[in-house]
Amino acid sequence: MPADPSPRVAGETPLRRAADTSRRAASGPSPRGPATSAVEVRRSSRRRRTVSAYREGDRTIVLIPARMSEAEEQRWITVMLDKLAAQESKRMLGDGELAERAERLSEQFLQARARPASVRWVTNQNTRWGSCTPAEGSIRLSHRLQGMPEYVIDYVLLHELAHLLVPGHGPRFWKLLESYPRTERARGYLEGVVAADRLPHLPAARSE
């Protein structure tokens, strides 16, 4: 099978490209909420197939090949923001952080009405992303979410918090999630993960 012609996600030392980049601000999608840093895109004629990103103060720098189209640029901004967010959430979120996050989400989107007694990761949920037991006030998230972007984890948390208030998936339940701005994006991400799991393994692209 021929190598995938699309750019590879790769980590590189940003200073190596600094002398050969064109810079511009970009309004990329935000996986981490209103406090997300601005995105700056730097194009380089030396890059052929690699894309990388890193945080620089209050900005996210995305490095792309100069020949990349605007549509490809926007797609890779989304990919790299998700990649960075996933790396950060994997490092940061333990059971304690999950409980704190659930409390903040309840306050922000549910008027603090959902008050779980416990929130924790579990390793025995391979067919569900999360579950809750309203009678006990307990929420459990699948360990498969670990390493996913924070906005996806937030969506699953909020979904289970809403179930503490409304047990089913009727109109009242979905009404509770209307104020969360990344519901559709998070659902799309999870659907993509499920679809990818059903595909045969593809060989990795050749290195340059």
Protein Blocks (a to p, Z undefined) as FASTA:
>chain_A
ZZdfbdcdddddfklmmmmcccdddddddfebjklccddddddfkbmkbccdddehjacc
ddddfklcfklmmmmmmmmmmmmmmmmmmmmmcfklmmmmmmmmmmmmnoomaccfbdcd
dfkbckbfbdcdfknopacddfklgopafklmmmmmmmmmmmmmmmblcfklmmmmmmpm
klmmmmmmmmmmmmmmmpccddddddZZ
